């Protein structure tokens, strides 16, 4: 799809509509109802303008071709309330009933840029939030009986809204008690517990005082755009800057994506090449409960913090040290946290390059050498390429060199491409990488919002590797990873191993809203802001005390950026990668919950559908081979201790995810923690015994030898089976020409 043409078209239409919109800014929206007891936050004309224009862009150019109506308004309403109070800790039932009068008005309000209702709802949230913090601070020094058998319900998402202040007080009193009993189990004295908790809540109140209208508007626009589809997103000026830094793969920090889950910061994914990734101690699903700066800085609780505030503490200049208290995935918050020390780095393209290792597997007295190429992202240094640098970095160039080494120096019998946790990247790299194994031919199809389908082909007929090939995927393999894995599967070029992939089959175009306006409109907008005396303050400080440019030096407001879903990917077979992703030929149980992670868990996700298949010829007929490999795999795992432990780990994580309450009895809580630690130690020692290693005692740290990657180990066994099935066809060794898989 020619996005340059689309952008020019958008620019012309946007300029016309913006002229009318700017003139309309002088009209007053309905008066915003004030909330007593808080410093009311109000929207500005800039935000009103952006809201109107984002409505227009979505209605005219989003792939769904969706019109805002009462049904969408209702979804936006629910998302906005949930974004503010996901576990129903703050709002009262009476608040929600009051808000309900606006459930079906948000579409009309956004269309005319009237933001008074969502800002009123936020101000009411802020009032309730401050009330809860004040109440909690008053309860910290109370005397608690930790021998009672009461429980604290920490996840109230599926429960009804609280009817009274007294009922909320009871919930929060138990929350304070839960936090205190956790601190008691940690072993410090009561005075220290009170001090720690007082600091925690005082800090939360301080954070709330720093909210500004940029923060409120971002929450509202997230609720709006994600009601349309999960990947259409608006970014205010500050967040647009952060997003573009991430896309350039130049970040300073620990290298992890974070989100808040039940008021605790959870690690969503670990960025390949970053400090967290290199430590091998940080995993998706882990929760961060405290952060300390430097090697001896005091830990600061971040429970209850908003995500941007937590990120500000965790990120930092390269070379500096940060320490994290982490509750590993699958464990209760009452579990003893692990302390992880990381040195922040600047995460750059080179750190995320493809890398190789060689695995040797003995089978029936014969060694088989397998080259594993780990590809963390589909990257390309476009700046260097456009500058004519003949040695610019790219996934395909790096992998081609690795294959040459594996063939000519390591003399491998097979290659496995590991795309686990690869979230995608450059479409062109996915196409060219596929060509290294398939040769010339169609790789992916793209249908745009005008229903025009374009086939993207690899034009290079040279095949770099034509021996046995495996591709490993998991639930975090997305976008470009799914294009590559789908092409290998459709051409029957190799075996896909792992778990169902993410299912992200949509294409976004990033649009700078300021760039769509002509100079005349910009001048009108600047004049309007000068008239309103808003251009006097060119910059503001956000709640992290970070400078945010909202008006440039000429008085023109910065409008931010929208990533608009405008197209969809399809495999050469005609199947979309959207929603369903890629289903492996040989499947493993997923360590990531399939009902919580993935495109098919998003209510607003585009559906799976199909287009006509491309004209292509499969390389081999692997159907019979796959059936045999599956039988051998199932026979092997039925006797595998590692597989048994993997299933137990997954079951334990599932059990923890379904729990919504915890005991407040100190003895019971401590016994649960001790049992969990004992179970974890027993599991490690089972693996060590199998490997012939000395057993660990309580308190001894695990080593890299204790790391278990059953999926990778079993994938190597599958590849040996694959090679044994194809030995007579010469495919277990690299040859200059492709050979049929079965003779």
C-alpha positions as CSV (number, residue, x, y, z in Angstrom):
1,X,0.0,0.0,0.0
2,X,1.3,3.5,-0.9
3,X,1.1,5.2,2.5
4,X,2.8,8.4,1.0
5,X,-0.2,8.8,-1.3
6,X,-2.6,8.1,1.6
7,X,-0.9,10.6,3.7
8,X,-1.1,13.4,1.1
9,X,-4.8,12.7,0.7
10,X,-5.2,12.8,4.5
11,X,-3.3,16.1,4.6
12,X,-5.6,17.8,2.1
13,X,-8.8,16.6,3.7
14,X,-7.5,17.2,7.2
15,X,-6.6,20.8,6.4
16,X,-10.1,21.6,5.2
17,X,-11.8,20.1,8.2
18,X,-9.3,21.6,10.6
19,X,-10.1,25.1,9.3
20,X,-13.7,24.7,10.4
21,X,-12.6,23.0,13.6
22,X,-10.3,25.9,14.6
23,X,-13.1,28.4,14.0
24,X,-15.4,26.2,16.0
25,X,-12.9,26.2,19.0
26,X,-14.3,29.6,20.0
27,X,-17.6,28.0,20.7
28,X,-18.0,27.1,24.4
29,X,-18.8,23.5,25.3
30,X,-21.2,22.7,28.0
31,X,-20.0,23.8,31.4
32,X,-17.9,21.2,33.3
33,X,-19.5,20.3,36.6
34,X,-17.0,21.0,39.4
35,X,-16.1,18.4,42.0
36,X,-15.7,19.7,45.5
37,X,-12.6,18.9,47.5
38,X,-10.1,18.6,44.6
39,X,-8.3,21.0,42.2
40,X,-10.5,20.4,39.2
41,X,-8.5,19.5,36.0
42,X,-10.0,20.9,32.8
43,X,-9.5,20.2,29.1
44,X,-8.2,22.8,26.7
45,X,-9.0,23.8,23.1
46,X,-6.0,21.8,21.8
47,X,-7.5,18.6,23.2
48,X,-10.9,19.4,22.0
49,X,-9.5,19.9,18.5
50,X,-7.6,16.6,18.6
51,X,-10.6,14.6,19.8
52,X,-12.7,15.9,16.9
53,X,-10.0,15.2,14.3
54,X,-9.2,11.7,15.6
55,X,-12.9,10.9,15.2
56,X,-12.7,12.0,11.6
57,X,-9.6,10.0,10.9
58,X,-11.0,6.8,12.4
59,X,-14.3,7.1,10.7
60,X,-12.8,7.7,7.3
61,X,-9.5,5.8,7.2
62,X,-9.5,3.0,9.9
63,X,-9.6,-0.5,8.4
64,X,-12.8,-1.3,10.1
65,X,-14.6,1.7,8.4
66,X,-16.5,2.1,11.7
67,X,-18.8,5.0,12.6
68,X,-19.0,6.3,16.2
69,X,-22.4,5.5,17.6
70,X,-24.1,4.7,20.8
71,X,-22.7,1.1,20.9
72,X,-19.2,2.4,20.5
73,X,-19.9,5.1,23.1
74,X,-20.9,2.4,25.6
75,X,-17.7,0.5,25.0
76,X,-15.6,3.7,25.5
77,X,-17.5,4.4,28.7
78,X,-16.8,1.0,30.2
79,X,-13.1,1.1,29.1
80,X,-12.7,4.6,30.6
81,X,-14.2,3.6,34.0
82,X,-12.1,0.4,34.0
83,X,-8.9,2.3,33.2
84,X,-9.5,4.5,36.2
85,X,-10.7,1.9,38.7
86,X,-10.1,-1.6,37.4
87,X,-10.5,-3.4,40.7
88,X,-13.4,-1.2,42.0
89,X,-11.4,0.2,44.9
90,X,-12.5,3.8,44.6
91,X,-15.9,4.6,42.9
92,X,-19.1,4.1,44.8
93,X,-22.2,2.5,43.2
94,X,-23.9,6.0,43.4
95,X,-21.0,7.5,41.4
96,X,-21.4,4.9,38.6
97,X,-25.2,5.5,38.5
98,X,-24.5,9.2,38.1
99,X,-22.0,8.6,35.3
100,X,-24.4,6.2,33.5
101,X,-26.4,9.1,32.3
102,X,-23.5,9.8,29.9
103,X,-23.0,6.2,28.6
104,X,-24.5,6.9,25.2
105,X,-23.3,10.5,24.8
106,X,-19.6,10.1,24.5
107,X,-19.7,9.5,20.8
108,X,-21.5,12.8,20.3
109,X,-19.3,14.6,22.7
110,X,-16.1,13.4,21.1
111,X,-17.4,14.4,17.6
112,X,-17.8,18.0,18.7
113,X,-14.8,18.0,21.0
114,X,-16.7,18.3,24.3
115,X,-14.6,16.7,27.0
116,X,-16.4,18.0,30.0
117,X,-18.0,14.7,31.0
118,X,-14.8,12.5,31.0
119,X,-12.9,15.2,32.8
120,X,-15.7,15.4,35.4
121,X,-15.5,11.6,35.9
122,X,-11.8,11.9,36.4
123,X,-12.1,14.6,38.9
124,X,-14.6,12.5,40.8
125,X,-12.1,9.6,40.7
126,X,-9.4,11.9,42.0
127,X,-11.6,12.9,44.9
128,X,-12.3,9.2,45.8
129,X,-8.7,8.3,45.4
130,X,-7.6,11.0,47.9
131,X,-10.3,9.9,50.3
132,X,-9.0,6.3,50.2
133,X,-5.4,7.4,50.7
134,X,-6.3,9.6,53.7
135,X,-8.3,6.8,55.2
136,X,-5.5,4.3,54.8
137,X,-3.0,6.6,56.4
138,X,-5.3,6.9,59.4
139,X,-5.5,3.1,59.8
140,X,-1.8,2.2,59.6
141,X,-1.1,2.7,63.3
142,X,-4.2,0.7,64.4
143,X,-3.8,-2.5,66.4
144,X,-4.5,-5.6,64.2
145,X,-5.1,-9.2,65.2
146,X,-3.1,-11.3,62.8
147,X,-4.4,-14.5,64.3
148,X,-7.9,-14.0,62.9
149,X,-9.0,-16.1,59.9
150,X,-10.3,-13.1,57.8
151,X,-9.4,-12.7,54.2
152,X,-8.6,-9.8,51.8
153,X,-10.2,-9.8,48.4
154,X,-7.6,-8.0,46.3
155,X,-9.2,-8.6,42.9
156,X,-12.7,-7.1,42.8
157,X,-13.1,-6.7,39.1
158,X,-16.0,-9.2,38.8
159,X,-17.7,-8.0,42.0
160,X,-20.4,-5.3,42.2
161,X,-19.6,-1.7,42.9
162,X,-19.4,-0.8,46.6
163,X,-22.6,0.8,48.0
164,X,-21.3,2.9,50.9
165,X,-18.2,4.7,52.3
166,X,-18.4,2.3,55.3
167,X,-18.1,-0.7,53.0
168,X,-15.1,0.9,51.2
169,X,-13.5,1.6,54.6
170,X,-13.8,-2.1,55.5
171,X,-12.1,-3.1,52.2
172,X,-9.3,-0.6,52.6
173,X,-8.8,-1.5,56.3
174,X,-8.2,-5.1,55.2
175,X,-5.9,-3.9,52.5
176,X,-3.8,-2.1,55.0
177,X,-3.8,-5.2,57.2
178,X,-2.7,-7.3,54.3
179,X,0.2,-5.0,53.5
180,X,1.3,-5.0,57.2
181,X,1.1,-8.8,57.5
182,X,3.3,-9.0,54.3
183,X,5.9,-6.7,56.0
184,X,5.7,-8.8,59.2
185,X,6.5,-12.0,57.4
186,X,9.5,-10.2,55.8
187,X,10.9,-10.1,59.3
188,X,11.4,-6.4,60.1
189,X,10.0,-4.7,63.3
190,X,6.6,-3.2,63.7
191,X,7.9,0.4,63.8
192,X,9.6,-0.1,60.4
193,X,6.4,-1.6,59.0
194,X,4.5,1.6,60.0
195,X,7.2,3.8,58.5
196,X,7.3,1.9,55.2
197,X,3.5,1.9,54.8
198,X,3.2,5.6,55.7
199,X,5.8,6.5,53.1
200,X,4.0,4.3,50.5
201,X,0.6,6.1,51.0
202,X,2.1,9.5,51.4
203,X,3.9,9.0,48.1
204,X,0.7,7.9,46.4
205,X,-1.0,11.1,47.5
206,X,1.9,13.1,46.2
207,X,1.7,11.4,42.8
208,X,-2.1,12.1,42.6
209,X,-1.4,15.9,43.1
210,X,0.7,16.0,39.9
211,X,-1.9,14.9,37.4
212,X,-2.5,17.3,34.6
213,X,-4.9,17.5,31.7
214,X,-2.4,15.8,29.4
215,X,-2.6,12.7,31.6
216,X,-6.4,12.7,31.7
217,X,-6.7,13.2,28.0
218,X,-4.3,10.3,27.3
219,X,-6.4,7.9,29.4
220,X,-9.6,9.1,27.6
221,X,-8.1,8.7,24.2
222,X,-6.7,5.2,25.0
223,X,-10.2,4.2,26.0
224,X,-11.6,5.7,22.8
225,X,-9.1,4.3,20.3
226,X,-8.8,0.8,21.8
227,X,-12.6,0.6,21.6
228,X,-12.1,0.7,17.8
229,X,-9.2,-1.8,17.6
230,X,-6.2,-2.7,19.9
231,X,-3.5,-1.2,17.7
232,X,-5.1,2.2,16.8
233,X,-3.6,4.5,19.4
234,X,-3.3,8.2,20.0
235,X,-0.2,9.5,21.7
236,X,0.0,12.9,23.3
237,X,3.2,14.9,22.6
238,X,5.2,13.4,25.4
239,X,4.0,9.8,24.7
240,X,4.6,10.3,21.0
241,X,8.2,11.1,21.8
242,X,8.6,7.9,23.9
243,X,6.9,5.8,21.3
244,X,9.2,7.0,18.6
245,X,12.3,6.4,20.8
246,X,11.1,2.8,21.2
247,X,10.6,2.3,17.5
248,X,14.1,3.6,16.9
249,X,15.3,0.9,19.4
250,X,17.4,3.5,21.3
251,X,16.3,3.4,24.9
252,X,18.1,3.8,28.2
253,X,16.8,1.5,30.9
254,X,16.5,-2.2,31.9
255,X,14.8,-3.3,28.7
256,X,11.3,-4.5,29.8
257,X,7.7,-3.6,28.9
258,X,5.6,-2.9,32.0
259,X,1.9,-2.6,32.9
260,X,-0.1,-2.3,36.0
261,X,-2.2,-5.3,37.1
262,X,-4.3,-5.0,40.3
263,X,-2.2,-2.0,41.3
264,X,1.1,-3.9,41.0
265,X,3.6,-3.3,38.2
266,X,3.9,-6.5,36.0
267,X,6.5,-7.2,33.4
268,X,4.7,-7.9,30.1
269,X,7.8,-8.7,28.0
270,X,11.6,-8.5,28.2
271,X,13.4,-6.7,25.4
272,X,16.1,-8.9,23.8
273,X,19.5,-7.4,24.3
274,X,18.6,-5.4,27.3
275,X,19.9,-5.8,30.9
276,X,16.8,-7.7,32.1
277,X,17.2,-10.1,29.2
278,X,20.9,-10.6,29.8
279,X,20.4,-11.3,33.5
280,X,18.2,-14.3,32.7
281,X,16.5,-13.6,36.0
282,X,13.6,-11.5,34.8
283,X,10.6,-13.0,33.0
284,X,7.3,-12.0,31.6
285,X,4.7,-12.2,34.4
286,X,7.1,-11.2,37.2
287,X,5.9,-8.3,39.4
288,X,8.0,-5.5,40.6
289,X,7.1,-4.3,44.1
290,X,10.0,-2.0,45.0
291,X,12.8,-0.1,43.3
292,X,16.2,1.1,44.7
293,X,18.7,3.4,43.0
294,X,22.4,2.4,43.1
295,X,24.0,-0.5,44.8
296,X,23.0,0.6,48.3
297,X,20.1,2.9,47.8
298,X,17.0,2.4,49.9
299,X,14.1,0.5,48.4
300,X,11.0,2.5,47.5
301,X,7.6,0.7,47.4
302,X,5.9,1.1,44.0
303,X,2.7,-0.9,44.9
304,X,-0.3,1.2,43.8
305,X,1.8,3.5,41.6
306,X,0.6,4.5,38.1
307,X,2.7,2.9,35.4
308,X,4.4,6.1,34.1
309,X,5.5,7.0,37.6
310,X,6.9,3.5,38.1
311,X,8.7,3.5,34.8
312,X,10.3,6.9,35.7
313,X,11.9,5.2,38.7
314,X,13.0,2.1,36.8
315,X,14.4,3.8,33.7
316,X,17.5,5.9,33.9
317,X,20.8,6.9,32.2
318,X,23.0,4.1,30.9
319,X,25.7,2.9,33.3
320,X,23.6,3.5,36.4
321,X,22.5,0.7,38.7
322,X,18.9,-0.1,39.7
323,X,17.8,-2.8,42.1
324,X,14.3,-4.4,41.9
325,X,12.3,-6.4,44.3
326,X,10.5,-9.0,42.1
327,X,7.8,-11.5,42.9
328,X,8.3,-14.3,40.3
329,X,5.5,-15.2,38.0
330,X,3.1,-17.7,39.6
331,X,3.9,-16.7,43.2
332,X,1.7,-14.8,45.7
333,X,2.5,-11.2,46.6
334,X,3.2,-12.6,50.1
335,X,6.1,-14.6,48.7
336,X,9.6,-13.5,49.5
337,X,10.7,-11.1,46.8
338,X,13.9,-11.7,44.9
339,X,16.4,-8.8,44.6
340,X,17.7,-8.3,41.1
341,X,20.5,-5.9,40.4
342,X,20.7,-4.5,36.9
343,X,23.0,-1.9,35.2
344,X,21.0,0.3,32.9
345,X,22.1,0.3,29.3
346,X,21.3,2.1,26.1
347,X,19.5,-0.6,24.2
348,X,20.5,-0.3,20.5
349,X,20.1,-2.3,17.3
350,X,23.4,-4.1,17.7
351,X,22.3,-5.6,21.0
352,X,19.2,-7.1,19.3
353,X,21.1,-8.7,16.4
354,X,20.5,-12.3,15.4
355,X,22.8,-14.8,17.1
356,X,23.7,-18.4,16.7
357,X,24.5,-21.4,18.8
358,X,25.3,-25.0,17.8
359,X,23.6,-27.9,19.7
360,X,24.8,-31.5,19.4
361,X,22.3,-34.2,20.0
362,X,23.3,-37.8,20.3
363,X,20.7,-40.3,19.0
364,X,21.3,-44.0,18.6
365,X,25.0,-43.5,18.9
366,X,25.1,-40.9,16.1
367,X,25.8,-37.1,16.7
368,X,23.5,-34.6,15.0
369,X,24.6,-30.9,14.9
370,X,21.8,-28.3,14.8
371,X,22.4,-24.6,14.3
372,X,19.9,-22.5,16.3
373,X,19.5,-18.9,15.1
374,X,17.8,-16.6,17.6
375,X,16.1,-13.6,16.0
376,X,14.9,-11.2,18.7
377,X,13.3,-8.7,16.2
378,X,13.0,-8.0,12.5
379,X,15.3,-5.0,12.3
380,X,17.0,-2.8,9.7
381,X,19.2,0.3,10.0
382,X,17.2,2.3,7.4
383,X,19.3,5.4,8.0
384,X,22.5,3.7,7.2
385,X,21.0,1.9,4.2
386,X,19.6,5.2,2.7
387,X,23.0,6.7,3.3
388,X,24.6,4.1,1.0
389,X,26.4,2.1,3.7
390,X,27.1,-1.3,2.1
391,X,27.5,-2.9,5.6
392,X,24.2,-1.6,7.1
393,X,22.7,-3.9,9.8
394,X,19.6,-5.9,9.0
395,X,18.0,-9.2,10.0
396,X,18.4,-10.8,6.6
397,X,22.0,-9.8,6.1
398,X,23.0,-11.0,9.6
399,X,21.2,-14.3,9.3
400,X,22.7,-14.9,5.8
401,X,26.2,-14.6,7.4
402,X,25.3,-16.8,10.3
403,X,24.0,-19.5,7.9
404,X,27.2,-19.4,5.9
405,X,29.2,-20.0,9.1
406,X,26.9,-22.8,10.2
407,X,27.2,-24.5,6.8
408,X,30.9,-24.1,6.1
409,X,32.5,-24.0,9.5
410,X,30.2,-25.6,12.0
411,X,29.0,-28.2,9.4
412,X,25.5,-28.4,10.9
413,X,22.9,-31.0,9.8
414,X,19.9,-28.8,10.3
415,X,18.9,-25.2,11.3
416,X,16.3,-24.0,13.7
417,X,15.1,-20.3,13.6
418,X,14.0,-19.3,17.1
419,X,11.3,-16.6,16.9
420,X,10.1,-16.9,20.5
421,X,9.2,-13.6,22.0
422,X,9.9,-11.9,18.7
423,X,7.2,-9.2,18.4
424,X,7.9,-8.3,14.8
425,X,9.4,-5.3,13.1
426,X,10.3,-4.6,9.5
427,X,7.9,-6.2,7.0
428,X,10.6,-6.1,4.3
429,X,13.0,-8.1,6.5
430,X,10.4,-10.8,7.1
431,X,9.9,-11.1,3.3
432,X,13.7,-11.2,2.5
433,X,14.4,-13.6,5.3
434,X,11.8,-16.0,4.0
435,X,13.6,-15.9,0.7
436,X,16.8,-17.3,2.2
437,X,14.9,-20.6,2.6
438,X,12.3,-20.5,-0.1
439,X,13.7,-18.5,-2.9
440,X,11.8,-16.3,-5.3
441,X,8.1,-16.1,-4.8
442,X,5.1,-14.5,-3.0
443,X,5.5,-14.2,0.8
444,X,2.6,-12.1,2.1
445,X,-0.5,-10.3,1.0
446,X,-1.7,-6.9,2.3
447,X,-5.3,-5.7,2.0
448,X,-5.8,-2.0,2.7
449,X,-8.8,-0.1,4.0
450,X,-10.0,0.4,0.3
451,X,-10.1,-3.5,-0.1
452,X,-7.2,-3.4,-2.5
453,X,-4.9,-6.5,-2.2
454,X,-1.2,-6.3,-3.0
455,X,1.1,-9.3,-3.0
456,X,4.6,-8.8,-1.7
457,X,7.3,-11.1,-3.2
458,X,10.9,-12.0,-2.6
459,X,12.6,-11.4,-5.9
460,X,15.9,-13.2,-5.1
461,X,15.9,-16.7,-6.4
462,X,19.1,-17.7,-4.5
463,X,18.5,-20.1,-1.5
464,X,21.0,-19.8,1.3
465,X,19.9,-22.9,3.2
466,X,17.9,-25.8,1.7
467,X,18.6,-28.4,4.4
468,X,16.2,-29.5,7.2
469,X,14.6,-26.4,8.8
470,X,12.6,-25.8,12.0
471,X,11.0,-22.6,13.3
472,X,10.2,-22.1,17.0
473,X,7.3,-19.7,17.9
474,X,5.4,-18.9,21.1
475,X,2.5,-16.7,22.2
476,X,4.7,-13.6,22.0
477,X,5.8,-14.2,18.4
478,X,3.8,-11.6,16.5
479,X,3.4,-9.6,13.2
480,X,6.6,-10.0,11.1
481,X,7.4,-13.3,13.0
482,X,4.0,-14.6,12.0
483,X,4.6,-13.7,8.3
484,X,7.8,-15.6,8.2
485,X,6.5,-18.6,10.1
486,X,3.3,-18.6,8.0
487,X,5.3,-18.6,4.8
488,X,7.6,-21.4,5.8
489,X,4.5,-23.4,6.8
490,X,2.5,-22.6,3.7
491,X,5.4,-23.6,1.4
492,X,5.9,-26.7,3.5
493,X,9.6,-25.7,3.7
494,X,10.1,-26.7,7.3
495,X,8.5,-27.7,10.7
496,X,6.8,-25.1,12.9
497,X,7.3,-25.9,16.6
498,X,5.9,-24.3,19.7
499,X,2.7,-22.6,20.7
500,X,0.0,-20.6,18.9
501,X,1.4,-17.2,18.0
502,X,0.0,-13.8,19.0
503,X,-2.3,-13.2,16.0
504,X,-1.3,-9.6,15.2
505,X,-2.1,-9.3,11.5
506,X,-2.9,-5.6,11.2
507,X,-0.8,-2.8,9.7
508,X,-0.6,0.7,11.2
509,X,0.4,4.0,9.7
510,X,1.9,6.6,12.1
511,X,0.4,10.1,11.5
512,X,1.8,13.3,13.0
513,X,-1.3,15.4,13.5
514,X,0.7,18.7,13.2
515,X,2.1,17.6,9.8
516,X,-1.4,17.2,8.4
517,X,-2.1,20.9,8.8
518,X,-1.2,23.6,6.4
519,X,0.5,26.8,7.6
520,X,-2.7,28.8,7.3
521,X,-4.4,26.5,9.8
522,X,-1.4,26.5,12.1
523,X,-1.4,30.3,12.1
524,X,-5.1,30.4,13.0
525,X,-4.5,28.0,15.8
526,X,-1.6,29.9,17.1
527,X,-3.6,33.1,17.0
528,X,-6.4,31.5,18.9
529,X,-4.1,30.3,21.7
530,X,-2.5,33.7,22.0
531,X,-6.0,35.2,22.3
532,X,-6.8,32.8,25.0
533,X,-3.4,33.6,26.6
534,X,-2.4,30.0,26.6
535,X,0.7,30.5,24.6
536,X,2.5,32.2,27.5
537,X,3.3,28.8,29.0
538,X,5.2,27.0,26.2
539,X,6.0,24.0,28.4
540,X,4.6,22.2,31.4
541,X,6.0,19.7,33.9
542,X,4.2,16.4,34.0
543,X,3.8,14.4,37.2
544,X,7.3,13.0,36.9
545,X,8.7,16.5,36.6
546,X,9.5,15.8,32.9
547,X,9.3,18.8,30.6
548,X,6.5,18.3,28.1
549,X,6.2,20.7,25.1
550,X,2.5,21.4,24.5
551,X,3.1,24.7,22.6
552,X,6.1,25.4,20.4
553,X,8.1,28.6,20.3
554,X,5.7,30.1,17.7
555,X,2.7,29.5,20.0
556,X,1.4,26.5,18.0
557,X,0.1,23.7,20.1
558,X,1.6,20.3,19.5
559,X,-1.2,17.8,18.7
560,X,0.6,14.5,19.1
561,X,0.4,11.4,16.9
562,X,-2.0,8.7,15.9
563,X,-1.2,5.2,14.8
564,X,-4.0,4.2,12.6
565,X,-4.9,0.7,11.5
566,X,-5.2,0.9,7.8
567,X,-4.4,-2.6,6.4
568,X,-4.3,-6.3,7.2
569,X,-1.8,-9.1,6.5
570,X,-2.7,-12.4,4.8
571,X,-0.6,-15.5,4.1
572,X,0.0,-16.8,0.6
573,X,-2.5,-19.5,1.4
574,X,-5.1,-16.7,1.8
575,X,-5.5,-17.1,5.6
576,X,-5.1,-14.0,7.7
577,X,-2.5,-14.0,10.5
578,X,-4.9,-11.8,12.3
579,X,-6.6,-13.2,15.4
580,X,-5.6,-16.9,14.9
581,X,-1.9,-16.3,14.3
582,X,0.1,-19.4,13.3
583,X,-0.8,-22.8,14.6
584,X,2.4,-24.9,15.0
585,X,2.8,-28.3,13.3
586,X,3.9,-29.7,16.7
587,X,2.4,-27.9,19.7
588,X,3.6,-27.4,23.2
589,X,1.6,-26.2,26.2
590,X,2.0,-22.4,26.6
591,X,3.8,-20.9,29.5
592,X,1.9,-17.7,28.7
593,X,-1.8,-17.8,29.4
594,X,-3.6,-18.1,26.0
595,X,-6.8,-16.6,27.5
596,X,-5.0,-13.4,28.6
597,X,-2.3,-12.8,26.0
598,X,-2.9,-12.7,22.3
599,X,-5.0,-10.9,19.7
600,X,-8.0,-13.2,20.3
601,X,-8.3,-12.0,23.9
602,X,-9.0,-8.4,22.7
603,X,-12.7,-7.7,22.4
604,X,-12.1,-5.0,19.7
605,X,-9.7,-7.0,17.6
606,X,-10.3,-7.4,13.9
607,X,-11.6,-10.9,13.0
608,X,-9.9,-13.7,11.1
609,X,-10.8,-13.8,7.5
610,X,-9.4,-14.9,4.1
611,X,-8.5,-13.6,0.7
612,X,-7.8,-15.5,-2.5
613,X,-4.5,-17.5,-2.3
614,X,-1.5,-16.4,-4.1
615,X,0.0,-18.4,-6.9
616,X,2.8,-20.4,-5.3
617,X,4.2,-24.0,-5.3
618,X,5.0,-25.9,-2.1
619,X,8.6,-26.9,-1.8
620,X,7.9,-30.4,-0.3
621,X,5.0,-32.5,0.9
622,X,5.6,-32.8,4.6
623,X,2.2,-34.1,5.7
624,X,3.3,-37.7,6.3
625,X,6.6,-36.6,7.9
626,X,4.7,-34.3,10.3
627,X,2.4,-37.1,11.4
628,X,5.4,-39.3,12.2
629,X,7.2,-36.6,14.1
630,X,4.1,-35.9,16.2
631,X,3.8,-39.6,17.2
632,X,7.5,-39.7,18.2
633,X,7.2,-36.4,20.1
634,X,4.1,-37.6,22.1
635,X,5.8,-40.9,23.0
636,X,8.9,-39.0,24.2
637,X,7.1,-36.5,26.4
638,X,4.9,-39.1,28.0
639,X,8.1,-40.2,29.8
640,X,9.7,-36.8,30.3
641,X,10.3,-35.4,33.7
642,X,10.9,-31.9,32.2
643,X,7.6,-32.1,30.4
644,X,5.9,-33.1,33.7
645,X,7.5,-30.1,35.5
646,X,6.5,-27.7,32.7
647,X,2.9,-28.8,32.9
648,X,3.0,-28.4,36.7
649,X,4.4,-24.9,36.4
650,X,1.7,-23.9,34.0
651,X,-1.0,-25.4,36.2
652,X,0.4,-23.5,39.2
653,X,0.4,-20.2,37.3
654,X,-3.2,-20.8,36.2
655,X,-4.2,-21.5,39.8
656,X,-2.6,-18.3,41.0
657,X,-4.3,-16.3,38.2
658,X,-7.7,-17.5,39.2
659,X,-7.3,-16.6,42.9
660,X,-8.8,-13.3,44.0
661,X,-8.3,-13.3,47.8
662,X,-5.7,-14.1,50.4
663,X,-5.7,-15.0,54.0
664,X,-4.8,-12.3,56.6
665,X,-3.8,-14.9,59.2
666,X,0.0,-14.5,59.7
667,X,0.7,-18.1,60.5
668,X,-1.3,-19.4,57.5
669,X,0.2,-16.9,55.1
670,X,3.8,-17.7,56.3
671,X,3.0,-21.4,56.0
672,X,1.8,-20.9,52.4
673,X,5.0,-19.0,51.5
674,X,7.2,-21.6,53.1
675,X,5.4,-24.4,51.3
676,X,5.8,-22.5,48.0
677,X,9.6,-22.0,48.6
678,X,9.9,-25.7,49.5
679,X,8.1,-26.8,46.4
680,X,10.3,-24.6,44.3
681,X,13.4,-26.0,45.9
682,X,12.2,-29.6,45.4
683,X,11.5,-28.9,41.7
684,X,15.0,-27.5,41.2
685,X,16.5,-30.5,42.9
686,X,14.5,-32.9,40.7
687,X,16.1,-31.3,37.7
688,X,19.6,-31.3,39.3
689,X,19.3,-35.0,40.2
690,X,18.4,-35.9,36.6
691,X,21.5,-34.0,35.5
692,X,23.7,-35.6,38.1
693,X,24.3,-32.4,40.0
694,X,24.6,-31.9,43.7
695,X,21.3,-31.0,45.4
696,X,20.8,-27.5,46.7
697,X,20.0,-26.7,50.3
698,X,17.5,-24.2,51.5
699,X,18.8,-20.7,51.0
700,X,21.4,-21.7,48.3
701,X,21.1,-19.9,45.0
702,X,20.3,-21.6,41.7
703,X,22.9,-21.5,38.9
704,X,22.6,-21.3,35.1
705,X,22.7,-25.1,35.1
706,X,19.3,-25.1,36.8
707,X,17.7,-23.2,33.9
708,X,15.2,-25.4,32.1
709,X,14.2,-24.8,28.5
710,X,12.3,-28.0,27.8
711,X,10.7,-26.6,24.6
712,X,14.1,-25.9,23.1
713,X,15.5,-29.2,24.2
714,X,12.5,-31.2,22.8
715,X,12.7,-29.1,19.6
716,X,16.2,-30.4,19.1
717,X,14.9,-34.0,19.4
718,X,12.1,-33.2,16.9
719,X,14.7,-31.9,14.4
720,X,16.8,-35.1,14.9
721,X,13.6,-37.1,14.0
722,X,13.1,-34.9,11.0
723,X,16.7,-35.5,9.8
724,X,16.4,-39.2,10.3
725,X,13.3,-39.2,8.2
726,X,15.1,-37.4,5.4
727,X,18.7,-38.8,5.5
728,X,18.3,-40.6,2.3
729,X,17.2,-37.4,0.5
730,X,20.5,-35.6,1.3
731,X,18.5,-32.9,3.2
732,X,20.3,-33.6,6.4
733,X,23.3,-32.1,4.8
734,X,23.4,-28.8,2.9
735,X,23.5,-29.2,-0.8
736,X,23.8,-26.8,-3.6
737,X,20.4,-27.7,-5.0
738,X,17.0,-28.4,-3.4
739,X,16.2,-32.0,-3.3
740,X,12.8,-33.7,-2.8
741,X,12.1,-34.5,0.8
742,X,10.8,-38.1,0.1
743,X,12.1,-40.3,-2.6
